[in-house]
Amino acid sequence: MIVGIPKEIKNNENRVSLTPAGAHELVQRGHTVYVQHTAGINSGFSDEEYEKVGARILPTIEDVYAIADMIIKVKEPIECEYNLIRKGQLVFTYFHFACDKELTEAMMRSGSVCLAYETVTDRQGGLPLLIPMSEVAGRMSTQEGARFLEKPQGGRGILLGGVPGVKPAKVLVLGGGIVGTSAALMAAGLGADVTICDISLPRLRQLSEFMPKNVKTLFSSGHNIEQELPVTDLVIGAVLIPGAKAPHLITRPMLKLMKKGTVLVDVAIDQGGCFETSHPTTHADPIYEVDGIIHYCVANIPGAVPCTSTLALTNATLPYAVKLADLGWEKACESDPGLKNGLNIVDGKIVFPAVAEAFGWKI
Ligand SMILES: NC(=O)c1ccc[n+]([C@@H]2O[C@H](COP(=O)([O-])OP(=O)(O)OC[C@H]3O[C@@H](n4cnc5c(N)ncnc54)[C@H](O)[C@@H]3O)[C@@H](O)[C@H]2O)c1
């Protein structure tokens, strides 16, 4: 199969969809890999590294789309790419169709086969191509929270781990899934005093079994969160109710319960945010203040660490890319029902019910 790797052109997107190691794997299996000039550069991979493993470099994005049977990307195509996508071409990437009607209609018009990372499932029903980015975002949320707790950054001026004779900072993590667990482990590793809240008792039981001693679990309720806020220095919002907007676990009046300079990191901002006062921010301008409380609400946290995020993402996507290249999408999806769940649009038609439902369409 001919595989094409365009350079990501969405604002501030520095990841690339295939590493030289991935290109090597595909080439070894007899596929032809075309990579757009400098596609990997912001993730630390030069054109020469791709060429060394047998991939070929093409000068423009138009060249890549024109030649490839399968396009592998990171982010959804943006407007200037819509007309480059051809009938029957397989596009394997994050699409998030349900929140973008224009993209959905453009892909339907293109007649391409859209296989979305975010709806591919594993045997346990998990989302194997979303987990790596949650792992990155969770770890980053503690790192960024620690940074903005520093006085010159606007925070209270408190060190997460404390020092001998001085108590560590208190961190409250709301949601004990992939993001929350990663955030709590990082904070605990730095020596903070961590409390992790969830509404799932089985999850809290699991967490209390493997978390270090400086992490306590607490059932998530409005009352319990209110009790914690006056003594907390950093709150990390990491809840998810699949398919729904995030609940507002901290309302505006609750900000008054906190000390000035407390930091709120809302990782769930891509689902609307779990603090009432959250609105999306960017890496260029990540924080703002409401009632003396610092809010960090960056919607694409993994974008700040492309070298790590690219490797984390491609570790997960490569086995699927190999299967698709070896078998073609129809046979690959027949042989793997989890991969088939990734099919969102085929030949102009929506085949993933939740996308049609999001726009009130019938399929
Ligand atoms: N901003 C970013 O760059 C970025 C990156 C990755 C993920 N995310 C987002 O982070 C959020 C969490 O993702 P995840 O992968 O950890 O999800 P997950 O499904 O693994 O975990 C979510 C957890 O929230 C818990 N929960 C639900 N309602 C709750 C409540 N009221 N109180 C406490 N806990 C509650 C669930 O029981 C679950 O354990 C999602 O919104 C995801 O989209 C954002």
The ligand as an ORCA input file, in Angstrom:
! r2SCAN-3c Opt
* xyz 0 1
  N      -7.069     19.102     27.831
  C      -6.437     18.104     27.232
  O      -5.449     18.298     26.518
  C      -6.905     16.693     27.436
  C      -6.101     15.604     27.032
  C      -6.558     14.305     27.298
  C      -7.795     14.109     27.935
  N      -8.560     15.203     28.285
  C      -9.860     15.085     28.978
  O      -9.657     14.715     30.339
  C     -10.880     14.167     30.848
  C     -10.609     12.877     31.624
  O     -10.156     11.881     30.708
  P      -9.784     10.397     31.193
  O      -9.136      9.740     30.029
  O      -9.099     10.419     32.496
  O     -11.253      9.786     31.400
  P     -11.600      8.443     32.245
  O     -12.909      7.970     31.705
  O     -10.444      7.522     32.267
  O     -11.806      8.988     33.750
  C     -12.858      9.830     34.131
  C     -13.175      9.560     35.583
  O     -14.087     10.578     36.038
  C     -14.905      9.963     37.007
  N     -16.062     10.817     37.280
  C     -17.205     10.986     36.574
  N     -18.008     11.870     37.199
  C     -17.356     12.278     38.320
  C     -17.659     13.162     39.390
  N     -18.817     13.833     39.435
  N     -16.741     13.336     40.359
  C     -15.565     12.673     40.343
  N     -15.227     11.797     39.362
  C     -16.123     11.610     38.368
  C     -15.234      8.607     36.378
  O     -15.754      7.699     37.333
  C     -13.858      8.206     35.831
  O     -13.130      7.444     36.777
  C     -11.767     13.983     29.612
  O     -12.667     15.066     29.535
  C     -10.797     14.019     28.461
  O     -11.415     14.418     27.251
  C      -8.136     16.474     28.025
*
